[in-house]
């Protein structure tokens, strides 16, 4: 099978360090965005590599569950990776790896969030690229940014 990838950049007003620290505390995401209705820690410790989280999501107006494992966290480089273990995406893709990387804007306030999704489609002819997943990640990112800015 062939691994493919899609990317999107989202400009935010929050500092990269603040956004990354918040995302590292996954249990607080339901307060920051309507798209995350809840999350339960199934294994490991919050925000640690190897932890498994069950997400209760609102995706395209419908409730969904997704079980993800934190594959990597680099606090210095502000990178977090999640691998989808179970859920609707696994019916279309053999593998899905979501990577979020934050970078401070050069010479100005705010940051850039880069979302990268590496995936392997089960059927190239019937399964689309995960463009809707990218849009979902953009919407979550913008809502979390707004939440962080409202806390200041």
C-alpha positions in Angstrom: 0.0 0.0 0.0 1.0 3.6 -0.6 1.3 6.1 2.3 0.1 9.6 1.3 -0.1 12.9 3.1 -2.0 16.1 3.3 -1.0 19.4 5.1 -2.6 22.6 6.1 -1.2 25.7 7.9 -3.4 27.7 10.3 -2.3 31.1 11.5 -3.3 31.7 15.1 -2.9 34.7 17.5 -1.8 32.7 20.5 1.9 32.2 21.3 3.2 28.8 20.1 4.3 27.8 23.6 0.9 28.6 25.1 -1.0 26.7 22.4 1.3 23.7 22.6 1.1 23.5 26.4 -2.7 23.6 26.2 -2.9 20.8 23.6 -0.6 18.8 25.8 -3.4 18.9 28.4 -5.9 17.0 26.3 -8.5 16.7 29.1 -9.1 20.5 28.8 -10.0 20.5 25.1 -13.8 20.1 25.6 -13.8 23.5 27.4 -12.1 25.1 24.4 -14.0 23.7 21.4 -17.5 22.4 20.6 -15.9 19.8 18.3 -14.5 17.9 21.3 -17.4 16.8 23.4 -15.2 14.8 25.8 -12.1 12.6 26.1 -11.3 9.7 28.4 -7.8 8.5 29.2 -7.8 4.8 28.6 -4.1 4.0 29.1 -1.1 5.9 30.4 -0.9 9.4 31.7 -2.4 12.6 30.3 -0.1 14.2 27.7 2.5 11.4 27.7 3.8 9.3 24.8 2.0 6.0 24.7 -1.2 7.3 26.3 -4.4 6.2 24.7 -7.4 8.6 24.6 -11.0 8.0 23.6 -12.3 11.1 21.9 -16.0 12.0 21.8 -16.1 14.3 18.7 -18.7 16.3 16.8 -17.6 15.8 13.2 -19.8 17.0 10.3 -22.6 17.5 12.8 -22.6 13.9 14.0 -21.2 12.3 17.2 -18.2 10.1 16.6 -15.7 8.2 18.8 -12.1 7.9 18.0 -9.4 6.1 19.9 -5.9 7.6 19.4 -2.5 6.9 20.9 0.0 9.7 21.4 3.0 8.6 19.3 5.4 11.5 20.0 5.7 14.7 21.9 8.6 17.1 21.5 8.1 20.1 23.9 11.2 21.9 22.5 10.1 21.6 18.9 6.4 21.9 19.8 5.3 18.8 18.0 2.6 16.3 18.9 1.7 13.1 17.0 -1.4 11.0 17.4 -2.1 7.6 15.7 -5.7 6.7 15.1 -6.3 3.2 16.5 -10.1 2.8 16.2 -13.1 4.8 14.9 -14.7 5.8 11.6 -11.5 6.7 9.9 -10.2 3.2 10.3 -13.0 2.0 8.1 -11.5 3.9 5.2 -7.8 4.1 6.0 -5.4 1.3 7.1 -3.4 4.0 9.0 -3.8 7.6 10.0 -1.0 9.6 11.7 -1.9 13.2 12.7 1.0 15.6 13.4 0.7 19.1 14.8 3.7 21.4 14.7 3.8 24.9 16.1 6.1 27.7 15.0 6.2 31.3 16.3 5.6 33.9 13.6 8.8 35.5 12.5 8.9 39.2 13.6 5.4 39.4 14.8 2.8 38.1 17.3 1.0 34.8 17.0 2.0 31.4 15.6 1.6 29.0 12.7 0.1 25.6 13.3 1.0 23.0 10.7 -1.2 19.9 10.6 0.1 17.0 8.6 -1.9 13.8 8.1 -0.2 10.7 6.8 -2.5 8.0 5.7 -2.9 4.8 3.8 -6.3 4.4 2.0 -7.9 1.0 2.1 -9.2 1.4 -1.5 -7.7 4.1 -3.7 -10.7 4.1 -6.1 -13.4 4.4 -3.4 -11.8 6.3 -0.5 -11.1 10.1 -0.8 -8.2 11.9 0.6 -9.0 13.1 4.2 -9.6 16.7 3.2 -12.6 16.9 5.6 -10.4 15.7 8.5 -8.0 18.6 7.7 -10.9 21.1 7.7 -12.0 19.6 11.1 -8.5 20.1 12.5 -8.5 23.7 11.2 -11.8 24.5 12.9 -10.7 22.9 16.2 -7.4 24.9 16.0 -9.2 28.2 15.5 -11.7 27.5 18.4 -8.9 26.6 20.8 -7.0 29.8 19.7 -10.1 31.9 20.5 -10.5 30.2 23.9 -6.8 30.8 24.8 -7.1 34.5 23.8 -10.3 34.9 25.9 -8.4 33.7 28.9 -5.9 36.6 28.8 
